[in-house]
Amino acid sequence: MTDVKSATRVMHILTLLRDHPLGLTLSEISKLLEIPKSSAHELLHSMSHENYLKVRGNRYSLGLKVFEIGRAAARSSDLLQHARPTMKWIAQELNESVQLAALDGTEVIYLSKYQPRRDIRLESEVGARLPSYATALGKALLSTYSEEEIDEKFADYHFEKFTPRTITSLDQLKRELEGVRLTGFARDRGEYTEDIFCYAKPIKDHNNRAVAAISVSMPKDSASYRDWLLTVLSEGTNSLSEKVQAIS
């Protein structure tokens, strides 16, 4: 096995196990990644020995070394260093849950979270991935892409329906994104989780492309409260956009 092929397979194993927190067996990993069992066993043994994986019975899952690397990456991120104080300020001003996410393909990855309220349950956790079309964060991020880029991202994509309000087609998504571009903010009206409402705005680089987005989540929507919420959210994301543009 060449070094390059081995390195690629290691990355595929880590990515696969990221989506299976309860772990997978050697046979499952071999089958899902189409790696010969002998080669997979050799890699899994080495990764376990170096603490990149942990073994419980016959199941492999992500190990402590991966957690340490993730923490180090978070500490070294300029975006996170700037975003956390701003997120804390937004959360304190509104007493609502505040989240930061970036886009990876058609999914959002949650990077940080402040949740002063404990009376609502959010599906997202730091490191989690959710479909972009079903979240305010995702729509805020996608709004900085052109219609042609959206067509390419979602070509032959299956839009899963999570609630009665979930977007279920590319045409519907493009209409929604046009509204986000006009208003400057994205909404989630219980589209992924029933009775959870979110507003989000993008953090933009000097090319006007979103590098991340911040959302505010709450158990109910209110027109009178919305103006204040968007004022606070805009102040925070505009400030972060200026900082991102200064360091990019």
FENZIGI-V873461 format. One record per residue. RES is the residue in one letter. PSI is psi in whole degrees, -180 to 180 (999 if undefined). OMEGA is omega in radians with two decimals (none if undefined). Layout:
# FENZIGI-V873461
RES/PSI/OMEGA
RES/PSI/OMEGA
This chain:
# FENZIGI-V873461
M/125/-3.13
T/158/3.14
D/-40/-3.12
V/-44/3.12
K/-41/3.12
S/-44/-3.14
A/-41/3.13
T/-42/-3.14
R/-36/3.08
V/-45/3.13
M/-40/3.12
H/-38/3.11
I/-46/3.13
L/-43/3.14
T/-42/3.12
L/-47/-3.10
L/-24/3.04
R/-36/-3.10
D/4/3.12
H/76/-3.04
P/-23/3.11
L/-3/3.07
G/168/3.12
L/156/3.09
T/168/3.07
L/-45/-3.12
S/-41/-3.14
E/-44/3.13
I/-45/3.13
S/-43/-3.12
K/-46/-3.08
L/-35/-3.12
L/-1/3.14
E/48/3.09
I/136/3.07
P/142/-3.09
K/-39/-3.12
S/-42/3.13
S/-42/3.14
A/-41/3.14
H/-42/3.14
E/-45/-3.13
L/-44/-3.12
L/-38/3.10
H/-46/-3.14
S/-43/-3.12
M/-36/3.09
S/-42/-3.13
H/-35/-3.12
E/8/3.09
N/18/3.00
Y/-23/3.07
L/154/2.98
K/152/-3.08
V/127/3.04
R/111/-3.03
G/-117/3.11
N/17/-3.09
R/138/3.14
Y/137/3.06
S/172/-3.09
L/141/-3.07
G/-177/-3.06
L/-36/-3.10
K/-37/3.11
V/-42/3.10
F/-43/-3.13
E/-41/3.14
I/-41/3.11
G/-42/3.10
R/-41/3.13
A/-40/3.11
A/-41/3.13
A/-41/-3.13
R/-31/-3.06
S/-6/-3.09
S/119/3.08
D/-40/-3.12
L/-48/-3.13
L/-39/3.14
Q/-39/3.12
H/-35/-2.99
A/-36/-3.02
R/-47/3.10
P/-38/3.12
T/-43/3.11
M/-41/3.13
K/-42/3.12
W/-45/3.12
I/-44/-3.13
A/-40/-3.14
Q/-39/3.13
E/-39/-3.02
L/-16/-3.03
N/45/3.11
E/166/3.14
S/134/-3.09
V/134/-3.09
Q/151/3.09
L/135/3.14
A/158/3.05
A/166/-3.10
L/135/3.01
D/101/-3.07
G/-116/3.12
T/10/-3.11
E/155/2.98
V/141/3.07
I/126/-3.11
Y/123/-3.03
L/-31/-3.12
S/160/-3.03
K/136/2.95
Y/127/-3.10
Q/83/-3.13
P/-28/-3.14
R/141/3.11
R/10/-3.10
D/4/3.03
I/149/-3.12
R/119/3.10
L/138/-3.14
E/-25/-3.03
S/144/3.00
E/161/3.11
V/129/-3.10
G/-14/-3.12
A/158/3.09
R/137/3.06
L/156/3.12
P/131/-3.03
S/-36/-3.05
Y/-17/-3.07
A/10/-3.10
T/150/3.07
A/-40/3.11
L/-47/-3.13
G/-43/-3.13
K/-35/3.07
A/-42/3.13
L/-45/-3.11
L/-25/-3.08
S/-18/-3.14
T/3/3.06
Y/151/3.13
S/165/3.12
E/-37/3.12
E/-40/3.12
E/-36/3.09
I/-42/3.09
D/-43/-3.11
E/-43/-3.12
K/-39/-3.01
F/20/3.07
A/128/3.13
D/28/-3.11
Y/141/3.06
H/116/3.13
F/106/3.13
E/140/-3.14
K/118/-3.11
F/-35/3.10
T/172/3.11
P/-19/-3.08
R/-2/-3.08
T/139/3.01
I/135/-3.05
T/9/3.13
S/159/3.11
L/-41/3.12
D/-42/3.12
Q/-40/3.11
L/-44/-3.11
K/-37/3.07
R/-41/3.12
E/-43/-3.12
L/-33/3.08
E/-39/3.07
G/-38/3.10
V/-42/-3.14
R/-35/-3.12
L/-42/-3.06
T/-26/-3.11
G/0/3.11
F/157/3.12
A/154/3.14
R/150/2.96
D/110/-3.07
R/63/-3.10
G/38/-3.03
E/-24/3.05
Y/-43/3.09
T/126/3.13
E/139/3.02
D/17/2.98
I/122/-3.11
F/139/-3.09
C/149/2.94
Y/142/-3.11
A/150/3.07
K/146/-3.11
P/154/2.96
I/118/-2.95
K/147/3.03
D/-173/-3.06
H/-11/3.06
N/8/-3.14
N/23/3.10
R/138/-3.13
A/128/3.01
V/-20/3.12
A/179/3.08
A/156/3.09
I/139/3.12
S/157/2.99
V/127/-3.11
S/146/-3.09
M/162/-3.09
P/-13/3.10
K/155/-3.13
D/145/-3.13
S/124/-3.12
A/-38/-3.11
S/-32/-3.12
Y/-26/-3.01
R/-42/-3.10
D/-44/3.12
W/-43/3.12
L/-48/-3.11
L/-31/3.07
T/-47/3.13
V/-46/-3.13
L/-41/3.12
S/-42/3.12
E/-43/-3.13
G/-48/-3.10
T/-34/3.09
N/-42/3.11
S/-43/3.13
L/-36/3.08
S/-42/3.11
E/-41/3.14
K/-41/3.11
V/-43/-3.12
Q/-30/3.14
A/-31/-3.08
I/-6/-3.10
S/999/none
